[in-house]
Amino acid sequence: MSSRRTGVSAVRNDEARATAAPVVPAQETAAAAAAPATGIAALPHGTIDVVFLGGLFLFAFVGMLIIARPVLVPMTAAALLAMTLMPAVNRLRGWGVPHPAAVLIVAIALVASIGVVGWLLVEPLNNALNTLPLLDGLGQRLARLGRRIFGAPYTDWLSERLTEAIPNAALSARLFGGVGEAVALGLTTFVLTFFLLLSGDLFLQKLIRVLPRIRDKLKALKVVNSVQEDVGRYFATVTLVNVVMGAIAGAIGAWFELPSPMLLAVLVALINYVPYLGGVVNTLLLLVAGAAVYPALGEAILPPLIYAVCAIVEGHFLTPLIVGRRTQLNAVTVVFGLVFWAWVWGIPGMALAIPLLLVVKGFAMHIERLEAVGEFMGR
């Protein structure tokens, strides 16, 4: 009897299961049939909130970068300059020099270098100002060439609009205003750099002290040292290359008797910090200097042509070979970075774009969730 009751109860249980089982698949089938009718896959409510808040944060972050430009530009420049100069401070400390004395020696060397360059540029700048009337003749020759190519009405209209937009008084005011802003930016950056160097590895030590696990401490130390090494190597290499390119431009200017070869060399070295665009601007600068001296187009185009050949060799062969693969960025990343930081911070942003991209790539290559970003940024 017990076996029969057990069998009957088992059959009843099977029938109950068979009766109740189709309920869930029917609901799923109805949901699946309703989804294609709309044509849009339903997203979880939490995902929509995350995407919306992420977009708001992105817009707020970009707006903060634009509004806080006077504060963020010197702070960023000081942080990057401190990364570049910290190996020199550590080298002096390795020789037994105390840390404050090592920082003071590096700061004095930096100020002395800037002072020597400024003293050497006083006379060339005066000579360049004396040669400004030659540029008026260049403008007249360009206007005649424009009348031949585009016609007199369009060229005259463009010349009038340029004269109205940038009169001589406004140009002088903008020039002196830009010089004053650059001097204030340089002084602020130097003071912040000095204090960052004086603090040493204080913030790194605090970061390591705050992290709970030993593995995180070692990883943070490795990431910071790697980023600092990459940025320092990039700045040191690019500075050396730019000094060489400036010397080449100065030699070209002296050989072809262009006005102020020393000033030309310094300008070329500074402008060459901007990748891709710097070489084009320097070539045009040599073209303007040559056209201000030589009336014939064949003679005026020879100095920029020689420099352009040297710039192509430097940009495509020399610098990539010296810098190394780890600190190389692909052309798309460089162009997008230059456009973004130029829009956000102007000319200082263009100068800081590549070091900032290197910092982002350095952190991305050592963080597992951001390895894809680092891979897309590299070559």
Long-range contacts (C-beta under 8 A, 24 or more apart in sequence): 62-344, 65-344, 65-345, 66-344, 69-344, 69-345, 69-346, 72-345, 73-185, 73-345, 73-348, 73-349, 73-352, 74-185, 74-188, 74-189, 74-192, 75-192, 76-352, 76-356, 77-185, 77-189, 77-348, 77-352, 78-188, 78-189, 78-190, 78-192, 78-193, 78-196, 79-196, 80-231, 80-235, 80-352, 80-355, 80-356, 80-359, 81-189, 81-193, 82-193, 82-196, 82-197, 83-227, 83-228, 83-231, 83-232, 83-235, 84-231, 84-232, 84-235, 84-236, 85-110, 85-193, 85-197, 86-197, 86-228, 86-232, 87-228, 87-232, 89-197, 89-200, 99-198, 99-200, 100-198, 103-194, 103-197, 103-198, 106-197, 107-190, 107-193, 107-194, 107-197, 110-190, 111-190, 117-266, 120-262, 121-262, 121-263, 121-266, 123-262, 124-260, 124-261, 124-262, 124-263, 125-260, 125-263, 127-259, 127-260, 127-263, 128-259, 128-260, 128-263, 131-259, 131-260, 131-292, 134-259, 134-292, 134-293, 135-288, 135-292, 137-292, 138-288, 138-291, 138-292, 141-291, 141-295, 185-348, 219-366, 222-366, 223-362, 223-363, 223-366, 223-367, 226-362, 226-365, 226-366, 227-358, 227-359, 227-362, 227-363, 230-326, 230-327, 230-358, 230-362, 231-355, 231-358, 231-359, 231-362, 233-323, 233-324, 233-327, 234-323, 234-327, 234-354, 234-355, 234-358, 235-355, 237-319, 237-322, 237-323, 238-273, 238-319, 238-323, 241-272, 241-314, 241-318, 241-319, 241-322, 242-268, 242-269, 242-270, 242-272, 242-273, 243-269, 244-314, 245-269, 245-272, 245-282, 245-310, 245-311, 245-314, 246-272, 248-307, 248-310, 249-282, 249-286, 249-307, 252-286, 252-303, 252-306, 252-307, 253-286, 253-289, 253-303, 256-290, 256-293, 256-302, 256-303, 257-293, 258-286, 258-289, 258-290, 258-292, 258-293, 258-303, 259-289, 259-292, 259-293, 264-289, 268-307, 273-351, 274-338, 274-350, 274-351, 275-315, 275-334, 275-338, 275-354, 276-315, 276-331, 276-334, 276-335, 276-338, 277-338, 277-350, 279-308, 279-311, 279-312, 279-315, 282-307, 282-311, 283-307, 283-308, 283-311, 325-378, 325-379, 327-358, 328-378, 328-379, 329-354, 329-357, 329-358, 329-361, 329-377, 329-378, 329-379, 330-377, 330-378, 330-379, 333-357, 333-376, 333-377
